[in-house]
Amino acid sequence: MLTNPLLLGGIAFEVAFTAALVYVPALQDLFGTASLPLDIVVLIATFPVLVWGADELQRARRRSHR
């Protein structure tokens, strides 16, 4: 999971940029965004974990069938 530093850097940039667009007041005015409630952020944060877990399970299944 940590073997591709460019991918990790890209993900970090994407998260930081999106957070800035959503939570920095000057950028909120410029782009017409609004802060998300905490319960929505927590809900959304579970999806990448679920997708990553499903992908890892699929890879493990494929490895075990070889």
PyMOL CGO cylinders between C-alpha atoms (Angstrom):
from pymol import cmd
from pymol.cgo import CYLINDER

trace = [
    CYLINDER, 0.00, 0.00, 0.00, 2.91, 2.36, 0.68, 0.3, 1, 1, 1, 1, 1, 1,
    CYLINDER, 2.91, 2.36, 0.68, 5.12, 1.34, -2.23, 0.3, 1, 1, 1, 1, 1, 1,
    CYLINDER, 5.12, 1.34, -2.23, 4.12, 4.12, -4.66, 0.3, 1, 1, 1, 1, 1, 1,
    CYLINDER, 4.12, 4.12, -4.66, 5.19, 7.53, -3.29, 0.3, 1, 1, 1, 1, 1, 1,
    CYLINDER, 5.19, 7.53, -3.29, 3.86, 9.42, -6.33, 0.3, 1, 1, 1, 1, 1, 1,
    CYLINDER, 3.86, 9.42, -6.33, 0.41, 7.93, -5.86, 0.3, 1, 1, 1, 1, 1, 1,
    CYLINDER, 0.41, 7.93, -5.86, 0.47, 8.74, -2.14, 0.3, 1, 1, 1, 1, 1, 1,
    CYLINDER, 0.47, 8.74, -2.14, 1.54, 12.31, -2.89, 0.3, 1, 1, 1, 1, 1, 1,
    CYLINDER, 1.54, 12.31, -2.89, -1.24, 12.67, -5.44, 0.3, 1, 1, 1, 1, 1, 1,
    CYLINDER, -1.24, 12.67, -5.44, -3.83, 11.39, -2.98, 0.3, 1, 1, 1, 1, 1, 1,
    CYLINDER, -3.83, 11.39, -2.98, -2.53, 13.73, -0.26, 0.3, 1, 1, 1, 1, 1, 1,
    CYLINDER, -2.53, 13.73, -0.26, -2.69, 16.70, -2.65, 0.3, 1, 1, 1, 1, 1, 1,
    CYLINDER, -2.69, 16.70, -2.65, -6.21, 15.78, -3.75, 0.3, 1, 1, 1, 1, 1, 1,
    CYLINDER, -6.21, 15.78, -3.75, -7.47, 15.53, -0.17, 0.3, 1, 1, 1, 1, 1, 1,
    CYLINDER, -7.47, 15.53, -0.17, -5.80, 18.79, 0.86, 0.3, 1, 1, 1, 1, 1, 1,
    CYLINDER, -5.80, 18.79, 0.86, -7.05, 20.67, -2.21, 0.3, 1, 1, 1, 1, 1, 1,
    CYLINDER, -7.05, 20.67, -2.21, -10.61, 19.40, -1.76, 0.3, 1, 1, 1, 1, 1, 1,
    CYLINDER, -10.61, 19.40, -1.76, -10.56, 20.28, 1.95, 0.3, 1, 1, 1, 1, 1, 1,
    CYLINDER, -10.56, 20.28, 1.95, -9.35, 23.77, 1.10, 0.3, 1, 1, 1, 1, 1, 1,
    CYLINDER, -9.35, 23.77, 1.10, -12.13, 24.27, -1.45, 0.3, 1, 1, 1, 1, 1, 1,
    CYLINDER, -12.13, 24.27, -1.45, -14.74, 23.15, 1.05, 0.3, 1, 1, 1, 1, 1, 1,
    CYLINDER, -14.74, 23.15, 1.05, -13.49, 24.69, 4.31, 0.3, 1, 1, 1, 1, 1, 1,
    CYLINDER, -13.49, 24.69, 4.31, -11.45, 27.85, 3.52, 0.3, 1, 1, 1, 1, 1, 1,
    CYLINDER, -11.45, 27.85, 3.52, -13.92, 30.78, 3.65, 0.3, 1, 1, 1, 1, 1, 1,
    CYLINDER, -13.92, 30.78, 3.65, -12.32, 32.75, 0.77, 0.3, 1, 1, 1, 1, 1, 1,
    CYLINDER, -12.32, 32.75, 0.77, -12.42, 29.68, -1.47, 0.3, 1, 1, 1, 1, 1, 1,
    CYLINDER, -12.42, 29.68, -1.47, -15.98, 28.90, -0.35, 0.3, 1, 1, 1, 1, 1, 1,
    CYLINDER, -15.98, 28.90, -0.35, -17.06, 32.31, -1.62, 0.3, 1, 1, 1, 1, 1, 1,
    CYLINDER, -17.06, 32.31, -1.62, -15.09, 31.96, -4.86, 0.3, 1, 1, 1, 1, 1, 1,
    CYLINDER, -15.09, 31.96, -4.86, -16.32, 28.46, -5.74, 0.3, 1, 1, 1, 1, 1, 1,
    CYLINDER, -16.32, 28.46, -5.74, -19.74, 28.55, -4.06, 0.3, 1, 1, 1, 1, 1, 1,
    CYLINDER, -19.74, 28.55, -4.06, -19.07, 25.64, -1.71, 0.3, 1, 1, 1, 1, 1, 1,
    CYLINDER, -19.07, 25.64, -1.71, -20.20, 25.06, 1.87, 0.3, 1, 1, 1, 1, 1, 1,
    CYLINDER, -20.20, 25.06, 1.87, -18.78, 23.09, 4.77, 0.3, 1, 1, 1, 1, 1, 1,
    CYLINDER, -18.78, 23.09, 4.77, -20.04, 19.56, 5.19, 0.3, 1, 1, 1, 1, 1, 1,
    CYLINDER, -20.04, 19.56, 5.19, -21.50, 18.39, 8.50, 0.3, 1, 1, 1, 1, 1, 1,
    CYLINDER, -21.50, 18.39, 8.50, -19.26, 16.02, 10.45, 0.3, 1, 1, 1, 1, 1, 1,
    CYLINDER, -19.26, 16.02, 10.45, -21.65, 13.06, 10.11, 0.3, 1, 1, 1, 1, 1, 1,
    CYLINDER, -21.65, 13.06, 10.11, -21.50, 13.34, 6.31, 0.3, 1, 1, 1, 1, 1, 1,
    CYLINDER, -21.50, 13.34, 6.31, -17.70, 13.54, 6.36, 0.3, 1, 1, 1, 1, 1, 1,
    CYLINDER, -17.70, 13.54, 6.36, -17.52, 10.40, 8.51, 0.3, 1, 1, 1, 1, 1, 1,
    CYLINDER, -17.52, 10.40, 8.51, -19.92, 8.58, 6.19, 0.3, 1, 1, 1, 1, 1, 1,
    CYLINDER, -19.92, 8.58, 6.19, -17.98, 9.56, 3.07, 0.3, 1, 1, 1, 1, 1, 1,
    CYLINDER, -17.98, 9.56, 3.07, -14.65, 8.62, 4.71, 0.3, 1, 1, 1, 1, 1, 1,
    CYLINDER, -14.65, 8.62, 4.71, -15.77, 4.99, 4.99, 0.3, 1, 1, 1, 1, 1, 1,
    CYLINDER, -15.77, 4.99, 4.99, -16.14, 4.47, 1.24, 0.3, 1, 1, 1, 1, 1, 1,
    CYLINDER, -16.14, 4.47, 1.24, -12.43, 4.46, 0.27, 0.3, 1, 1, 1, 1, 1, 1,
    CYLINDER, -12.43, 4.46, 0.27, -11.75, 1.95, 3.04, 0.3, 1, 1, 1, 1, 1, 1,
    CYLINDER, -11.75, 1.95, 3.04, -14.56, -0.30, 1.79, 0.3, 1, 1, 1, 1, 1, 1,
    CYLINDER, -14.56, -0.30, 1.79, -13.37, -0.13, -1.82, 0.3, 1, 1, 1, 1, 1, 1,
    CYLINDER, -13.37, -0.13, -1.82, -9.74, -0.79, -0.81, 0.3, 1, 1, 1, 1, 1, 1,
    CYLINDER, -9.74, -0.79, -0.81, -10.81, -3.72, 1.37, 0.3, 1, 1, 1, 1, 1, 1,
    CYLINDER, -10.81, -3.72, 1.37, -12.93, -5.26, -1.40, 0.3, 1, 1, 1, 1, 1, 1,
    CYLINDER, -12.93, -5.26, -1.40, -10.03, -4.92, -3.83, 0.3, 1, 1, 1, 1, 1, 1,
    CYLINDER, -10.03, -4.92, -3.83, -7.62, -6.56, -1.40, 0.3, 1, 1, 1, 1, 1, 1,
    CYLINDER, -7.62, -6.56, -1.40, -10.06, -9.44, -0.83, 0.3, 1, 1, 1, 1, 1, 1,
    CYLINDER, -10.06, -9.44, -0.83, -10.38, -9.95, -4.58, 0.3, 1, 1, 1, 1, 1, 1,
    CYLINDER, -10.38, -9.95, -4.58, -6.59, -9.96, -5.00, 0.3, 1, 1, 1, 1, 1, 1,
    CYLINDER, -6.59, -9.96, -5.00, -6.19, -12.46, -2.14, 0.3, 1, 1, 1, 1, 1, 1,
    CYLINDER, -6.19, -12.46, -2.14, -8.81, -14.73, -3.71, 0.3, 1, 1, 1, 1, 1, 1,
    CYLINDER, -8.81, -14.73, -3.71, -7.03, -14.58, -7.06, 0.3, 1, 1, 1, 1, 1, 1,
    CYLINDER, -7.03, -14.58, -7.06, -3.67, -15.37, -5.43, 0.3, 1, 1, 1, 1, 1, 1,
    CYLINDER, -3.67, -15.37, -5.43, -5.11, -18.36, -3.58, 0.3, 1, 1, 1, 1, 1, 1,
    CYLINDER, -5.11, -18.36, -3.58, -6.55, -19.86, -6.79, 0.3, 1, 1, 1, 1, 1, 1,
    CYLINDER, -6.55, -19.86, -6.79, -3.18, -19.87, -8.56, 0.3, 1, 1, 1, 1, 1, 1,
]
cmd.load_cgo(trace, "trace")
